[in-house]
Amino acid sequence: MDEPSSESAEPSAETTGPRERGPEEVFCRDCGAVIAREAEICPECGIRQRDPPSSGLDSAVEQLTGGGNPFVAAVLSAVFPGLGQLYNRELEKGLLVIVGSFLALFSIVVGIGLLLYPLVWLYAIYDAYTVADRQSAAPDAPIGE
């Protein structure tokens, strides 16, 4: 008598185990299924694998508002003293410069403000530029130091 063959024409999922990934495939971050490297969403579980693409405008706005650009910091302080410090995420220094500029503006009535306000204004521009330049040179350094 012939014994039945243990091998069938098609291997079952139990005998083959998990599928090996190919050169252009990766494993899903959530369920572990083998998916195409370019897949944004896993077809098995529906979990997003990569961040959605951002536009050039989004990255430009993020770069300008993220702090650390010396030119933007200097222009903000030129527009109004203290804004560059706030842009550099130096809240206390920015508020002090804003209060100092208001005091200098009010002292124009007495006459001393004609010299004091331009000094506060120039200091704000210089400080905002140098701090932003230092932050862009060492992005891992703590802000405010």
Secondary structure by P-SEA (a helix, b strand, c coil): cccccccccccccccccbbbbcccbbbbcccccccccccccccccccccccccccaaaaaaaaaaccccaaaaaaaaaaccaaaaaaacaaaaaaaaaaaaaaaaaaccccccaaaaaaaaaaaaaaaaaaaaaaaacccccccc
